[in-house]
Amino acid sequence: MTATAPAAAPAPRRRSLGERLRAVALLPAIAIGLALVIGGIVIILSSPLIRGFDPALPLVAYRALAEGAFGSVNALVNTLVNATPLVLAGLAVGIGFKAGLFNIGAQGQFLLGAVGATVAAIALNDASPWVAIPVSLLAGMAGGLAWGFIPGFLKAFTGAHEVVTTIMLNFVAIHLVSGIISGPLRGASVTFARTDDFAAAGLPILIGRNGHLGLLFALVAVPLAWWVIYRSTIGFEIRTVGANPDAARYAGMHPRWITILTMSACGLLAGLAGAGEILGEVGYMPASYGTTVGFDAIAVALLGRAHPVGILFAGLLFGAMQAGAGLMQVQAGVPAQMVGLLQAVILFFLAAELVVRQVLRVRTGDGELMSELQTVSQSYGDQATR
């Protein structure tokens, strides 16, 4: 009597595009919805201080928020202008997640990109815009790249955790920028610490009142980042190192150099964000440049699940909130700071992903996707270069 061979296990069913989109987008959508609900409750509870108790005030506020973000051509342009640096800096954080790196240094990289572009712009004030603009943008990218290279090198060859080094470098960047602008780059005819206006390197306006050339940077960076991460050899190595550095090393890859390359690329993107904003929106560089782009980028990357397309939509959402905040305050009397509250609550529910899944009985079927929170919560002893 002959033994029969065991039946082969059926091949796993390939999920459709719709199923994959649902797996990626469901939890961010839930986080956004819960944030709007909690924001509405806060608005109702505070309505007596605004114009008397009004249960319908959240509807008025959210309608004004949407109108301020999408209600006209200028509103749409403002949304895009606000979203562009968020998308670029969000990519700077999201690509780091793919390599198992938590890049909190987008703020410092953004500032070094801005000051690098400023140095070139001031030096080329008498040059042609055809020369001044590309050189200033390249200088900004180089400044951000250099500020990303430092923590990447330290991580690769000393084991210094990128969270610690990037946080420290953020403070170094703030004071470095202040010293450079207050000192050698301070304008000759200005009343406070800032540079002269950029005469040649200012980005031209393409649409609306302030839709400058920098809007195209995000449109180019998103598909390029997608191709690099998911279609190129280096992108495969980045994702492999992020998932399992030991397996990557066994396969002949070099986690140390991948770490340096990834952090440098992240710095370049954040530096481009800073260069685009300072050349396209401000037109000069102040000694104290108050911006939260680098830290908002963390929320954008988490909301976009570290995917370039997701980061694009997350950046547009946050940019729309910022663009509509003013009209919300004017029409509904709700302070513009409510937008910050909504963003913080979204981030809170993203960080509480496991709790949200359990409480709401959410099953996304995205087990094969690397969770960004694994990188955020990674222990200091788990070094990719050990």
PEUR-V121839 format. One record per pair of residues at least 6 apart in sequence whose C-alpha atoms are under 6 Angstrom apart, sorted by the first residue. I is the first residue (numbers start at 1). GAP is how many residues later the second one is. D is the distance in Angstrom with one decimal. If there is no record, write none. Layout:
# PEUR-V121839
i: {I:I}
gap: {GAP:GAP}
d: {D:D}
This chain:
# PEUR-V121839
i: {23:23:23:28:31:31:32:35:35:35:40:44:47:47:61:61:64:64:65:65:65:68:68:68:69:69:69:69:69:69:70:74:77:78:79:79:79:82:83:83:83:84:84:85:86:86:87:87:88:88:89:89:90:90:90:92:92:92:93:94:94:98:98:99:99:99:99:100:100:104:105:105:105:106:106:107:108:108:109:109:109:109:109:110:110:110:112:112:113:113:113:113:113:113:113:114:114:114:114:116:116:116:117:117:117:117:117:120:121:121:124:125:125:129:129:132:132:133:137:140:140:140:141:141:141:144:144:144:145:145:145:148:148:148:149:149:151:151:152:152:152:153:154:155:156:156:178:178:181:181:182:182:185:186:186:187:187:193:194:194:194:195:195:197:197:198:198:202:202:203:203:203:203:204:204:205:205:206:212:214:222:226:228:229:240:241:245:256:299:300:300:300:301:304:304:304:325:329:329}
gap: {341:342:343:275:315:318:314:307:310:311:18:11:6:7:267:271:263:264:259:260:263:7:256:259:6:7:10:251:254:255:6:134:134:245:240:241:244:237:232:233:236:131:134:188:211:229:225:228:181:185:181:208:207:210:211:174:177:178:10:207:212:141:144:139:140:142:143:142:275:62:61:62:65:164:188:187:62:65:35:38:158:161:162:160:161:164:31:32:27:28:30:31:158:161:162:26:160:161:164:23:24:27:19:20:22:23:158:16:15:80:8:74:75:71:72:68:69:68:138:131:132:135:127:130:131:123:124:127:119:122:123:115:116:119:114:115:11:14:107:108:111:107:6:6:100:229:109:110:13:106:11:105:10:8:9:8:9:94:91:92:93:89:90:86:87:85:86:77:78:9:10:76:77:8:9:6:7:6:68:62:86:82:7:6:8:7:139:129:48:11:14:15:10:6:7:10:11:6:7}
d: {4.6:6.0:5.4:5.7:5.2:5.4:5.6:5.6:5.4:5.5:5.0:5.6:5.1:6.0:5.4:5.2:5.9:4.8:4.4:5.8:5.0:5.7:3.8:5.5:5.0:5.9:5.8:4.9:5.2:4.5:5.0:5.7:5.7:5.8:5.0:4.7:5.3:4.6:5.1:5.0:4.2:5.9:5.7:4.7:5.7:5.3:5.6:5.0:5.7:5.7:4.7:5.4:4.3:5.5:4.9:4.0:5.6:5.8:5.4:5.1:4.3:5.3:5.6:5.0:5.5:5.8:3.8:4.1:5.4:5.8:4.4:5.9:5.9:5.7:4.6:3.7:4.2:5.2:4.5:5.5:5.4:5.6:5.4:4.8:4.6:4.5:5.1:5.4:3.9:5.7:4.8:4.7:3.7:5.1:5.3:5.8:4.4:4.4:5.9:5.2:4.5:5.3:4.4:5.8:5.2:4.3:5.4:4.9:5.5:5.4:5.6:5.2:5.2:4.8:5.7:6.0:4.9:4.5:6.0:5.4:5.9:5.1:4.7:4.8:5.0:4.5:4.8:3.9:4.8:4.4:4.2:5.1:4.6:4.3:5.9:4.5:5.7:5.8:5.7:4.3:5.2:5.5:5.6:5.8:4.7:5.8:4.4:5.9:6.0:5.0:5.3:5.8:5.8:5.4:4.7:4.4:4.6:5.5:5.6:4.1:5.5:5.8:5.5:5.7:4.8:5.6:5.9:4.9:5.8:5.9:5.7:5.7:4.7:5.5:5.8:5.4:4.1:5.3:5.8:5.3:5.4:5.7:5.2:3.9:5.9:5.5:5.6:5.9:5.8:6.0:5.4:5.8:5.6:3.8:4.2:5.5:4.8:5.1:5.6}
